[in-house]
Amino acid sequence: MAIQFTDHGKPIPNGNLLVVDGLNIAFRWKHAGNLAFCEEYIRTIKSLAKSYDCGEIVVLGDGGSDYRKELYPEYKANRKERFAEQTKEEEELFIEFITELEHTMKTLRERENILTLKYKGVEADDIAAFICENRENMGLNHIWLISSDKDWDLLIDENISRFSTVTRKETTLDNWDEHYDFDPEQYITFKCLTGDKGDNVPGVNGVGPKRAVTLMQNMGDIFDIANALPIHGKYKYIESLNEFGSDQLLLNVELMDLKLDPVAHIGQENAREILEKVENYVSEDRL
């Protein structure tokens, strides 16, 4: 049954929305050496929307994160180093890839009438988090996130699921235990302890996945752990945890918790615009 908006009064084609991590899935074709991927990209996301019974598609671009860089200037600084080490040929191929992605995003908007969202200084992760936070306000039933980025699993609940185009696997609330050894609400604690090398966010030395789970089982969530420091113990990883300190643990929460305050990450003005654009978009009956 179509869902009705109280404000707009128009039916959504159905209550499900596909939210695509635009840059993330484009790397699928870059890694395969295909830099003319526009049509295949569009076919892929349309096929996923059909598979997951999503009436509409929103594709998100990535504009970096001014908010996180202000908090922690080293955020993703390692990526600049990798780009600096590129050969001339690699640099030219990357420019060609970005040009094709921009062409794809334009084609999605202008030919396919698919909503694309990108803001300077705002990461796609935070736009996705904001949409998920406002799922009920938008009258949406279920959101399918399309990304290989496991950070997006922070957003999963009974009405939000993720599909990876790399592993070809789904992560849902129902199959969570197949992917993780802890409950969904503990994921942010796990990430704050182990860090994120890809984003250049430090973790505690000597605390890998298994020790992180043990710490959570014995001590609770990230706030319990931070409040308990310093901890008495002779193990090296306990010494490392004490050295890491509560301030860094709590900074990691601000850097990594997508649910913490999406509006702060994207800005009030952008938040209002995103809400309006998505509401208007999904309320149109284009079947």
C-alpha positions in Angstrom: 0.0 0.0 0.0 1.3 3.5 -0.9 2.4 5.7 2.0 0.8 9.1 2.1 2.7 12.3 3.1 0.7 14.5 5.5 2.4 17.6 4.0 2.5 16.7 0.3 -0.5 14.4 0.0 1.1 12.4 -2.8 1.8 8.6 -2.7 5.4 7.4 -2.8 5.7 4.7 -5.5 6.5 2.5 -2.6 7.9 3.1 0.9 11.5 2.0 0.1 14.5 4.1 -0.8 17.8 3.1 -2.3 20.7 5.3 -1.0 23.8 4.9 -3.1 27.4 5.7 -2.0 28.2 7.3 -5.4 32.0 7.4 -5.3 32.3 4.2 -3.4 30.6 2.0 -6.0 32.2 3.8 -8.9 35.6 2.4 -7.8 34.2 -1.0 -8.8 34.8 0.0 -12.5 38.0 1.8 -11.8 39.6 -1.3 -10.3 38.4 -3.3 -13.3 40.1 -0.8 -15.6 36.8 0.5 -17.1 36.7 4.3 -17.3 33.6 4.5 -19.5 31.2 3.1 -17.0 28.2 5.6 -17.0 25.7 3.3 -18.6 26.7 0.2 -16.7 26.6 2.3 -13.4 23.0 3.4 -14.1 21.9 -0.1 -15.1 23.5 -1.5 -11.8 21.7 0.9 -9.4 18.4 0.5 -11.3 18.8 -3.3 -11.0 19.5 -3.0 -7.3 16.5 -0.8 -6.8 14.4 -3.4 -8.5 15.9 -6.2 -6.5 15.2 -4.4 -3.2 11.8 -3.2 -4.2 12.9 0.5 -3.9 10.6 3.0 -5.5 13.2 5.7 -5.6 17.0 6.1 -5.8 19.2 8.8 -4.2 22.9 8.9 -5.2 25.3 10.7 -2.8 28.5 12.4 -3.8 31.4 13.0 -1.4 32.7 16.5 -0.7 35.1 15.7 2.2 34.5 16.5 5.8 35.4 20.1 7.0 33.8 19.2 10.4 36.1 16.2 11.0 39.2 18.0 9.7 38.6 20.9 12.1 38.4 18.4 15.0 41.4 16.3 13.8 43.6 17.8 11.1 45.1 14.4 10.4 41.8 13.0 9.3 42.3 11.2 5.9 45.7 13.0 5.6 47.2 9.6 4.6 45.2 9.8 1.3 47.0 13.0 0.3 50.3 11.2 0.8 49.1 8.3 -1.5 48.0 10.8 -4.2 51.4 12.6 -3.9 53.1 9.3 -4.7 51.1 8.7 -7.9 52.9 8.4 -11.2 51.9 10.7 -14.0 50.0 7.9 -15.7 48.1 7.1 -12.5 47.3 10.8 -12.0 45.9 11.0 -15.5 43.8 7.9 -15.1 42.4 9.2 -11.8 41.4 12.5 -13.5 39.7 10.5 -16.3 37.9 8.4 -13.6 36.6 11.5 -11.8 35.5 13.1 -15.1 33.5 10.0 -15.9 31.9 10.0 -12.5 30.9 13.6 -12.8 29.4 12.8 -16.2 27.5 9.9 -14.6 26.1 12.0 -11.9 25.0 14.6 -14.4 23.3 11.9 -16.5 21.5 10.5 -13.5 20.1 14.0 -12.8 19.3 15.2 -16.2 18.3 12.1 -18.2 17.2 9.6 -15.5 15.6 12.1 -13.1 17.4 10.5 -10.2 18.2 12.7 -7.2 21.9 13.3 -6.6 23.2 15.1 -3.5 26.7 16.5 -3.0 28.0 19.3 -0.8 31.4 20.8 -0.4 32.9 19.8 2.9 30.3 17.2 3.6 30.9 13.4 3.3 28.4 11.0 1.7 28.4 9.1 5.0 26.8 12.1 6.8 24.2 12.7 4.2 23.2 9.0 4.4 23.1 9.3 8.2 20.9 12.4 8.0 18.5 10.7 5.6 18.3 7.6 7.8 17.7 9.7 10.9 14.7 11.3 9.2 13.4 8.1 7.6 10.1 8.3 9.4 9.7 12.0 8.9 10.0 11.4 5.1 7.4 8.7 5.3 9.9 6.0 4.2 9.4 2.3 5.1 12.9 0.8 4.5 16.2 2.2 3.3 18.7 0.1 1.5 22.3 1.5 1.7 24.5 0.6 -1.3 28.2 0.8 -0.3 31.2 -1.5 0.5 32.0 0.9 3.4 31.4 -1.0 6.6 31.2 2.3 8.5 27.6 2.5 7.1 26.7 -0.5 9.3 26.6 2.1 12.1 23.2 3.1 10.6 21.6 -0.4 10.4 18.4 -1.1 12.3 15.2 -3.0 11.6 14.4 -0.6 8.8 17.8 0.1 7.4 20.1 -2.4 5.7 23.3 -2.4 3.6 24.4 -4.2 0.4 28.1 -4.3 -0.6 28.8 -4.4 -4.3 32.3 -5.8 -3.5 31.4 -8.7 -1.3 27.9 -9.1 -2.8 26.6 -9.6 0.7 23.8 -8.0 2.7 24.1 -6.7 6.3 20.8 -6.5 8.0 19.6 -6.5 11.6 18.5 -10.1 11.1 21.8 -11.4 9.9 24.1 -9.1 12.0 25.5 -12.0 14.0 26.9 -13.5 10.7 29.1 -10.5 10.4 30.0 -9.3 13.9 30.6 -10.8 17.4 28.8 -8.0 19.2 25.5 -6.2 19.2 24.8 -3.3 16.7 24.8 -0.7 19.4 28.4 -1.8 20.4 29.7 -1.2 16.9 30.8 2.4 17.6 32.8 1.2 20.7 34.5 -1.4 18.6 35.5 1.2 16.0 36.7 3.7 18.5 39.0 1.0 20.0 40.3 -0.4 16.8 40.5 2.8 14.8 40.2 3.2 11.0 43.4 3.1 9.0 41.6 4.1 5.8 40.5 7.4 7.4 43.7 7.8 9.4 41.8 7.6 12.7 44.1 6.0 15.3 43.1 2.9 17.4 44.6 1.6 20.6 47.9 -0.2 19.9 47.6 -3.9 20.5 43.8 -3.8 20.5 42.5 -5.8 17.5 39.0 -7.1 16.9 39.2 -9.9 19.4 40.6 -7.8 22.3 38.1 -5.0 21.5 35.3 -7.5 21.9 36.8 -8.7 25.2 37.1 -5.1 26.5 33.5 -4.5 25.6 32.3 -7.6 27.3 34.3 -6.8 30.4 33.9 -3.0 30.6 30.9 -1.9 28.7 30.6 0.8 26.0 33.1 3.4 24.9 31.9 5.9 27.6 32.3 3.3 30.3 35.8 2.5 29.2 36.8 6.2 28.9 35.4 6.9 32.4 37.4 3.9 33.8 40.8 5.1 32.6 43.4 4.7 33.9 43.0 0.9 34.4 45.4 -1.1 36.5 47.0 -4.0 34.7 50.3 -5.3 33.5 49.2 -6.3 30.0 50.8 -4.2 27.2 47.5 -3.5 25.6 46.1 -2.1 28.9 49.1 0.2 29.1 48.5 1.2 25.5 44.8 1.9 26.4 45.8 4.1 29.3 48.3 6.0 27.1 45.7 6.4 24.4 43.6 8.1 27.0 39.9 9.0 27.4 40.2 12.3 25.4 41.3 10.4 22.3 38.6 7.8 22.8 35.9 10.5 23.0 37.4 12.3 20.0 37.1 9.0 18.1 33.4 9.0 18.9 33.0 12.4 17.4 35.0 11.4 14.3 33.4 8.1 13.7 29.8 8.0 15.1 27.6 8.7 12.1 24.5 8.8 14.4 25.9 11.3 16.9 24.8 14.6 15.3 24.4 14.4 11.5 23.2 18.0 11.3 26.4 19.3 12.9 28.4 17.4 10.2 26.4 18.7 7.3 25.4 22.1 8.5 21.9 23.5 9.2 21.4 25.0 5.8 22.4 21.9 4.0 20.2 19.8 6.3 17.2 21.9 5.5 17.9 21.6 1.8 18.5 17.9 1.9 15.3 17.3 3.8 13.3 19.4 1.3 14.8 17.8 -1.7 14.4 14.2 -0.6 10.8 14.8 0.6 9.8 16.4 -2.6 11.6 13.7 -4.7 10.2 10.7 -3.0 6.7 12.2 -2.9 6.5 12.4 -6.7 4.6 9.5 -8.4 6.7 8.8 -11.5 5.6 5.2 -12.1 
